[in-house]
Amino acid sequence: MCHLSNTLIGILNFFTFLFSIPILWVGIWLSKHGATECEKWLDKVFIVLGVFLLLVSLAGLAGACCRISLLLWIYLVAMFLLILVVLAFTIFAFVVTNKGAGKVLSGKGYKEYRLGDYSHWLQKRVNDSNNWKTMKSCLQAGQYCSVYQKLYAKDDVNEFNKEKLTPLQSGCCKPSNDCNFVYQSPTVWNSTANSNYANPDCRAWNNDPKVLCYDCNACKAGMVQDIKTKWKKTAKINIIFLILLIIVYSVGCCAFRNNRRDNWK
């Protein structure tokens, strides 16, 4: 394997270089044309990732093909740091997502979510006003509740109660079940004479499509549940990614040894 290591590293980094270009282009495009807080946050992620992949792939490509040991050493250091970062994130993701689940409601097809059921770290992130401003912008830009409204517009109350809503739809697009509001449509609910609600989300609810329950704790809980589901899937994929990274790193070490041996001849 070590005899082919330089060729393999060169091929892998050539494709990584090609892959980095559209990622960087998307980040630059979002930085110029992004209209929402969500898009403005994403542009930085894409730009940083694109630049990192571009520089690392160039170092690996030049180090392997031109047999420049210094560049290959830089490439291996970057790969080692990437392995550590992915490993740390994978462990962290499993730790912070081990708590919390939806509450099953009698006679309902959907679940409701309580922010206090989740890890303190995730609670702290969504309770931060700046973070939630960005997250809320993402929800509004994604038109989660507009799609939800169109999808279930023809439902009467009995049909609606049987729907299997997503955590974000359940938490952000309708009032909590505790409020006992009267259903008119998926996003229009009338309050009852009793305004002494134990759940503060009941006072936060508004039939205005721009408001709904976006400032409710249930909406934040729905966001946390959505993050938890995605992070768990990502953590599982990361295990496979880690194995591939370790294999590539091992091949890179072989190429580095080849370069040093050739330089000593």
C-alpha positions in Angstrom: 0.0 0.0 0.0 2.9 2.4 0.8 4.2 2.1 -2.7 0.9 3.5 -4.1 0.4 6.0 -1.2 1.6 9.1 -3.1 -0.6 8.4 -6.1 -3.6 7.7 -3.8 -3.1 10.9 -1.8 -2.7 12.9 -5.0 -6.0 11.5 -6.4 -7.9 12.0 -3.2 -6.8 15.6 -2.8 -7.5 16.4 -6.4 -11.1 15.5 -5.9 -11.2 17.3 -2.6 -9.8 20.4 -4.3 -12.6 20.2 -6.9 -15.2 19.7 -4.2 -14.0 22.8 -2.2 -14.6 25.2 -5.1 -18.4 25.0 -5.2 -18.5 25.1 -1.4 -16.5 28.3 -1.4 -18.6 29.7 -4.2 -21.8 29.1 -2.3 -20.4 30.9 0.8 -19.4 33.9 -1.3 -22.8 34.0 -3.0 -24.6 33.9 0.3 -22.4 36.7 1.8 -23.5 39.0 -1.1 -27.1 37.9 -1.6 -28.2 36.4 1.7 -31.3 38.2 3.0 -31.9 36.5 6.3 -29.9 36.0 9.5 -29.8 32.3 8.8 -28.2 32.8 5.4 -25.7 35.3 6.8 -24.6 32.7 9.4 -24.4 30.0 6.8 -22.1 32.0 4.5 -19.4 32.0 7.1 -19.7 28.3 7.6 -19.4 27.6 3.8 -16.5 30.1 3.4 -14.4 28.7 6.3 -15.1 25.1 5.2 -14.3 25.8 1.5 -11.0 27.7 2.3 -10.0 24.9 4.7 -10.6 22.1 2.2 -9.0 24.2 -0.6 -5.7 24.8 1.3 -5.5 21.3 2.8 -6.1 19.6 -0.6 -3.5 21.8 -2.3 -1.0 21.0 0.4 -1.7 17.3 0.1 -1.7 17.4 -3.7 1.6 19.3 -4.0 3.2 17.3 -1.2 2.3 13.9 -2.7 2.8 14.7 -6.4 5.9 17.0 -6.1 7.2 14.9 -3.2 7.6 18.0 -1.0 7.8 16.6 2.6 7.1 20.0 4.3 3.8 20.4 2.5 2.9 16.8 3.2 3.7 17.2 6.9 1.4 20.3 7.0 -1.3 18.2 5.3 -0.9 15.4 7.9 -1.0 17.9 10.8 -4.3 19.4 9.4 -5.7 15.9 8.9 -4.8 14.9 12.5 -6.5 18.1 13.8 -9.6 17.3 11.7 -9.7 13.8 13.1 -9.6 15.2 16.6 -12.3 17.8 15.9 -14.6 15.3 14.3 -14.0 12.8 17.2 -14.7 15.5 19.8 -17.9 16.7 18.0 -19.1 13.1 17.7 -18.7 12.4 21.4 -20.1 15.8 22.3 -23.2 15.3 20.1 -24.0 11.9 21.7 -23.6 13.5 25.2 -25.8 16.6 24.7 -28.5 14.7 22.8 -29.0 11.8 25.3 -31.9 13.7 27.1 -35.4 14.8 26.0 -38.2 13.4 24.0 -41.7 14.3 22.9 -44.6 14.0 25.2 -47.4 11.7 23.9 -50.8 13.2 24.2 -54.0 11.2 24.6 -56.0 11.2 21.4 -53.4 13.1 19.4 -51.3 11.9 16.6 -48.6 14.5 17.3 -46.4 15.0 20.3 -45.5 18.1 22.3 -42.1 19.1 23.6 -40.9 20.7 26.8 -37.7 22.7 26.8 -36.8 21.6 30.4 -36.6 18.0 29.3 -33.4 18.6 27.3 -29.7 19.1 28.2 -28.8 22.3 29.9 -26.3 23.1 27.2 -28.9 23.0 24.4 -31.4 25.0 26.6 -28.8 27.7 27.1 -28.1 28.0 23.4 -31.8 28.5 22.4 -32.5 30.8 25.3 -29.8 33.2 24.3 -31.6 36.1 22.6 -29.1 36.5 19.7 -29.1 32.8 19.0 -32.8 32.6 19.0 -33.1 35.6 16.7 -31.0 33.7 14.1 -32.9 30.5 14.6 -36.3 32.2 14.3 -35.1 33.9 11.1 -34.3 30.4 9.8 -37.7 29.1 10.7 -39.5 32.1 9.1 -37.3 32.0 6.0 -37.9 28.2 5.7 -41.7 28.9 5.8 -42.3 25.9 8.1 -45.7 27.2 9.2 -46.8 28.4 5.8 -46.2 24.9 4.4 -47.9 23.4 7.5 -50.9 25.8 7.0 -51.4 24.7 3.4 -50.9 21.0 4.1 -53.6 20.8 6.8 -55.9 23.7 5.7 -58.9 21.4 5.0 -58.7 19.5 8.3 -61.4 19.8 10.8 -60.4 19.5 14.5 -60.7 15.7 14.6 -58.6 15.3 11.4 -56.0 17.7 12.7 -55.7 15.9 16.0 -54.7 12.8 14.1 -51.9 14.4 12.1 -48.3 13.5 12.9 -46.7 16.9 13.1 -43.0 17.5 13.1 -41.4 18.9 16.3 -41.1 22.4 14.7 -44.7 22.3 13.5 -46.0 21.2 16.8 -44.0 23.7 18.8 -44.0 26.8 16.6 -47.1 26.7 14.4 -49.9 26.0 16.9 -50.5 26.7 20.6 -49.8 24.2 23.3 -52.4 21.7 24.2 -52.4 23.1 27.8 -54.1 26.3 26.5 -57.3 24.5 25.4 -57.8 27.0 22.6 -60.6 26.5 20.1 -59.4 25.3 16.7 -60.4 27.3 13.7 -57.6 26.3 11.3 -54.1 25.0 11.7 -52.8 28.5 12.5 -55.9 30.2 13.8 -56.9 29.3 17.4 -59.3 31.3 19.6 -58.6 31.7 23.3 -61.3 30.8 25.9 -62.7 33.1 28.6 -60.1 31.8 31.0 -56.9 33.9 30.6 -55.2 32.7 33.8 -52.9 30.3 32.0 -50.3 28.2 33.9 -48.3 27.8 30.7 -46.7 31.1 29.6 -46.8 30.0 25.9 -50.6 30.5 25.9 -50.0 34.3 26.4 -47.2 34.3 23.8 -49.5 32.7 21.1 -50.8 35.1 18.3 -52.8 34.3 15.2 -50.7 36.7 13.2 -48.7 34.4 10.7 -45.5 36.4 11.4 -45.9 35.7 15.2 -47.7 32.4 15.9 -45.7 30.6 18.6 -42.2 31.6 17.4 -41.4 33.1 20.8 -42.9 30.2 22.8 -40.7 27.8 24.9 -42.5 25.0 22.9 -41.0 26.4 19.7 -37.6 26.4 21.2 -38.1 22.8 22.4 -39.2 21.9 18.9 -36.0 23.4 17.6 -33.9 21.5 20.2 -35.6 18.3 19.2 -34.9 18.9 15.6 -31.3 19.7 16.4 -31.1 16.6 18.5 -32.4 14.3 15.7 -30.0 15.8 13.1 -27.0 15.7 15.5 -27.6 12.1 16.3 -27.8 11.2 12.6 -24.7 13.3 12.0 -22.8 11.7 14.9 -23.5 8.2 13.4 -22.3 9.3 9.9 -19.3 10.9 11.6 -18.2 7.4 12.8 -18.0 6.2 9.2 -16.3 9.5 8.3 -13.7 9.1 11.1 -12.8 5.6 9.8 -12.3 7.0 6.3 -10.2 9.9 7.7 -8.0 7.5 9.6 -7.4 5.4 6.5 -6.5 8.5 4.5 -4.3 9.7 7.3 -2.5 6.4 7.3 -2.0 6.5 3.6 -0.6 10.1 4.0 1.8 8.8 6.6 3.1 6.2 4.1 3.5 8.9 1.5 5.4 11.1 4.0 7.7 8.2 4.8 8.2 7.6 1.1 9.1 11.2 0.5 11.6 11.3 3.3 13.2 8.0 2.2 13.5 9.3 -1.4 15.0 12.6 -0.1 17.7 10.7 1.8 18.8 8.7 -1.3 
